[in-house]
């Protein structure tokens, strides 16, 4: 991956948290599995599907994929800064603020583990 920020970020969300934010009309503020933006200080994201698959394997192995969705986020619609930061030998994008639901342009189920 290059050191430049992609135009689209991917975020693995627990379906119930995403649907709750949408229903309430509020920005999404979950960082990662069971942890909020307030807990962590940023929202974990991925730059591509390879990173998503690694994160799913490493951190979401015990979670039923039907309980997760993959958010596609338009970086231009974010109000918060995004930084590429090293983790597990790669650069991962981190959003330092909540995600407005209007910044999410696609929500899809995650494929089952092969």
N, C-alpha and C positions, 0 to 999 in steps of 0.2 A: 504494500500500500504506500502511496506517496504521502508526503507530509502536508498535502493540501486537503482542506476540509471538503468532503463530498456535499453535493447539493441536497441529497436525500440521506436521512439517517434511518436506521431500523432499530426498533425497541421491542423486546419481548415483554408483553404485559399479561398479567393475570386478568382473564376475561372479566371477572366480577368487578375489579377495580376500574378497568376501562369503561365498562358499561355504567357503573355508578357515577363516574365523572361526566359522562355524556348525559345521563338522565338528569343530573343536577345542573348541567350547563356550566360546570366549573373546569378550570384547567386540571390536567392530569398531573399528579405529583407523587407517583410511586417510582422509586429508584431501581429496585430489583426485587427479586422474590422475597416478599414479606417485609421489605424495608422501604421507608418513605424518603422523599427528598430531604426532609428535616433530619432524618436519621443519618444520612450519608453525605449530604451537602451537594449532591449532583444526581442526575439521572443517567444511568448506564445505557449506552447505545452501541450499535455496531455499524460499521461502514458498508458491509457486504454480507451476502448469505453465508460465506465461509466462516466469518466471525460469529454469525448467529448460530450456526451449527455447533461451533466450539463451545459457545456459552451454554447452549441447550445441554450438551453432553456434560460439561463441567459442573453446572449449577442447577439444572432443572431436570436431572435424570429421574427423580422420583415423582415428578409432577405429570399428571395425565395431560397429554398434549391438547386434549379437548378443552381443558381449563385455561389454555393460553391463546393469545392472538399476537400476530406480528403487526406492529404499527409502522407505517411508512410516513416519515415526517419531512416536511418541506422546511429546510433550514432557514430560508428567507422569511418564513412566517413566524419564526421564534422571536420572543422578546428578550430572551436570556442569552448570555454568551455561551459559546460552544468551544471546547478545547480538545485537541487530540492529545491523549496522554498514554504513556506506556503501561501495558499490563500483559503479562504472559508472553512477552517477546514481540508484541505487536502494539501499534497505536490504536487506541479505541476512543471514539468521540464521547464526551461527557457534556451534558447540558446542565448549566449552573442556574437552574430555575425551572418552574413548572412549564409543561407543554400545553399551550392553548389547544383546545380540541379542534379549532379551525386550522391548525398547522398540520394535522393528520389528514392525509389525502387517500389513504388506503388502509384497510384493516382486513387481515386475512387469517384463516386458521393456519396453524403450523402443521407441516407434514408429520406423519408418524415416523418414529425411529425405524430405520431400515434394518 
